[in-house]
Amino acid sequence: MKLTNKIVVITGASDGIGKQIALRLAKEKVKLALIARDEVKLKKVCSNAKKLGATQCKSYVCDLQKIDQLGKTVKSIISDLKTVDVLINNAGIWQKLNPIEKINSEIIDTVIQTNLTALIHTTKLFMPTLKKRPEAAIINISSKSGVVAQEGQSVYTASKYGVRGFTEVLKEDLKGSKIRVAGVYQSGTNTNMFRKTGDNFSTTGLTNPADLADVVAYMLSLPKQIWLHDVRVEY
Ligand SMILES: NC(=O)c1ccc[n+]([C@@H]2O[C@H](COP(=O)([O-])OP(=O)(O)OC[C@H]3O[C@@H](n4cnc5c(N)ncnc54)[C@H](OP(=O)(O)O)[C@@H]3O)[C@@H](O)[C@H]2O)c1
């Protein structure tokens, strides 16, 4: 896909991997619509994205867990930018490592709603617009935890296996359409995601989120006849 002036929506773009994807795609002169809850951080990402080459960047404050807010946000994006070519479902949260009996109900609900339910709703809401484009793409940022069972991650893993299942069916449903669908399954990445839950293990030596953003930019910039639909990344 030729990325210049393509309209790209990224969820969870205020920090970590989503922020790096926004900054990397800015260099391809895309138009960005960035979604997250932290307005200050989002605005800073937009300002830096414009300096790097984004032809437009707008930030949308939205808690993806709230379906009414999400619906309004999607409407605003389509009204502001007229259409959408690429949806990158990236927003997600970690679940502090624990056996299931030690994970409280609120955390179970928040992790599933943020990582899985919101991703499904976001995709559904943008689908009519994406279907109108001559070429379009949906990239779902899952995790190695969407493919491999790892101790203490039951709820996070359930959400990420869910994303993989959803992605696989989307690929089938959209076969023959102009929308390409891919899942990204990366192992540990050097962001603050773990620390935000109180898991303080070292992330030095894990994948650099800027390098992962290069992978996403590469996936999107390949010619029409090449589509990497299932990308596994390890450090
Ligand atoms: N880091 C890793 O090791 C790793 C490995 C594999 C997969 N992943 C996946 O990669 C994705 C990005 O992770 P990351 O490491 O970049 O995490 P991060 O640095 O903590 O960033 C998470 C992003 O998601 C947004 N977000 C979280 N909850 C939200 C909500 N309710 N509504 C709207 N936005 C929300 C955050 O923005 P606000 O707080 O401003 O809302 C932030 O922009 C996640 O799906 C994660 O599961 C990460």
The ligand as an SDF file (V2000), in Angstrom:
LIG
                    3D

 48 52  0  0  0  0  0  0  0  0999 V2000
    4.7270   -4.4850   26.1600 N   0  0  0  0  0  0  0  0  0  0  0  0
    4.7240   -5.7790   25.8660 C   0  0  0  0  0  0  0  0  0  0  0  0
    5.5870   -6.5620   26.3170 O   0  0  0  0  0  0  0  0  0  0  0  0
    3.6840   -6.3410   24.9310 C   0  0  0  0  0  0  0  0  0  0  0  0
    3.9070   -7.6230   24.4010 C   0  0  0  0  0  0  0  0  0  0  0  0
    2.9560   -8.1780   23.5650 C   0  0  0  0  0  0  0  0  0  0  0  0
    1.8080   -7.4710   23.2580 C   0  0  0  0  0  0  0  0  0  0  0  0
    1.6120   -6.2250   23.7830 N   0  0  0  0  0  0  0  0  0  0  0  0
    0.3770   -5.5350   23.4230 C   0  0  0  0  0  0  0  0  0  0  0  0
    0.6980   -4.3560   22.7190 O   0  0  0  0  0  0  0  0  0  0  0  0
   -0.3070   -3.3650   22.9450 C   0  0  0  0  0  0  0  0  0  0  0  0
    0.3410   -2.0770   23.4120 C   0  0  0  0  0  0  0  0  0  0  0  0
    1.0160   -2.3350   24.6350 O   0  0  0  0  0  0  0  0  0  0  0  0
    2.1580   -1.3700   25.1910 P   0  0  0  0  0  0  0  0  0  0  0  0
    3.2370   -2.2240   25.7130 O   0  0  0  0  0  0  0  0  0  0  0  0
    2.4580   -0.3160   24.2140 O   0  0  0  0  0  0  0  0  0  0  0  0
    1.3940   -0.7580   26.4630 O   0  0  0  0  0  0  0  0  0  0  0  0
    1.4220    0.7300   27.0600 P   0  0  0  0  0  0  0  0  0  0  0  0
    2.7310    1.3690   26.8310 O   0  0  0  0  0  0  0  0  0  0  0  0
    0.9010    0.6100   28.4340 O   0  0  0  0  0  0  0  0  0  0  0  0
    0.3570    1.4980   26.1370 O   0  0  0  0  0  0  0  0  0  0  0  0
   -0.9870    1.0820   26.1500 C   0  0  0  0  0  0  0  0  0  0  0  0
   -1.8260    2.0650   25.3520 C   0  0  0  0  0  0  0  0  0  0  0  0
   -3.1940    1.6400   25.4190 O   0  0  0  0  0  0  0  0  0  0  0  0
   -4.0010    2.7510   25.8470 C   0  0  0  0  0  0  0  0  0  0  0  0
   -5.1590    2.2990   26.6120 N   0  0  0  0  0  0  0  0  0  0  0  0
   -5.1760    1.4480   27.6580 C   0  0  0  0  0  0  0  0  0  0  0  0
   -6.4300    1.3270   28.1280 N   0  0  0  0  0  0  0  0  0  0  0  0
   -7.2240    2.1110   27.3540 C   0  0  0  0  0  0  0  0  0  0  0  0
   -8.6060    2.4320   27.3600 C   0  0  0  0  0  0  0  0  0  0  0  0
   -9.4560    1.9090   28.2600 N   0  0  0  0  0  0  0  0  0  0  0  0
   -9.0660    3.2850   26.4330 N   0  0  0  0  0  0  0  0  0  0  0  0
   -8.2280    3.8450   25.5230 C   0  0  0  0  0  0  0  0  0  0  0  0
   -6.9070    3.5870   25.4680 N   0  0  0  0  0  0  0  0  0  0  0  0
   -6.4140    2.7350   26.3900 C   0  0  0  0  0  0  0  0  0  0  0  0
   -3.0600    3.6050   26.7050 C   0  0  0  0  0  0  0  0  0  0  0  0
   -3.4710    4.9600   26.6890 O   0  0  0  0  0  0  0  0  0  0  0  0
   -4.1660    5.7470   27.8970 P   0  0  0  0  0  0  0  0  0  0  0  0
   -3.6140    5.2150   29.1690 O   0  0  0  0  0  0  0  0  0  0  0  0
   -3.7930    7.1770   27.5980 O   0  0  0  0  0  0  0  0  0  0  0  0
   -5.6100    5.5010   27.7200 O   0  0  0  0  0  0  0  0  0  0  0  0
   -1.7510    3.4740   25.9130 C   0  0  0  0  0  0  0  0  0  0  0  0
   -1.7300    4.3970   24.8580 O   0  0  0  0  0  0  0  0  0  0  0  0
   -1.2750   -3.9640   23.9710 C   0  0  0  0  0  0  0  0  0  0  0  0
   -2.3970   -4.5040   23.3030 O   0  0  0  0  0  0  0  0  0  0  0  0
   -0.4510   -5.0730   24.6080 C   0  0  0  0  0  0  0  0  0  0  0  0
   -1.2450   -6.0970   25.1380 O   0  0  0  0  0  0  0  0  0  0  0  0
    2.5320   -5.6370   24.5900 C   0  0  0  0  0  0  0  0  0  0  0  0
  1  2  1  0
  2  3  2  0
  2  4  1  0
  4  5  1  0
  4 48  2  0
  5  6  2  0
  6  7  1  0
  7  8  2  0
  8  9  1  0
  8 48  1  0
  9 10  1  0
  9 46  1  0
 10 11  1  0
 11 12  1  0
 11 44  1  0
 12 13  1  0
 13 14  1  0
 14 15  2  0
 14 16  1  0
 14 17  1  0
 17 18  1  0
 18 19  2  0
 18 20  1  0
 18 21  1  0
 21 22  1  0
 22 23  1  0
 23 24  1  0
 23 42  1  0
 24 25  1  0
 25 26  1  0
 25 36  1  0
 26 27  1  0
 26 35  1  0
 27 28  2  0
 28 29  1  0
 29 30  1  0
 29 35  2  0
 30 31  1  0
 30 32  2  0
 32 33  1  0
 33 34  2  0
 34 35  1  0
 36 37  1  0
 36 42  1  0
 37 38  1  0
 38 39  2  0
 38 40  1  0
 38 41  1  0
 42 43  1  0
 44 45  1  0
 44 46  1  0
 46 47  1  0
M  CHG  2   8   1  16  -1
M  END
$$$$
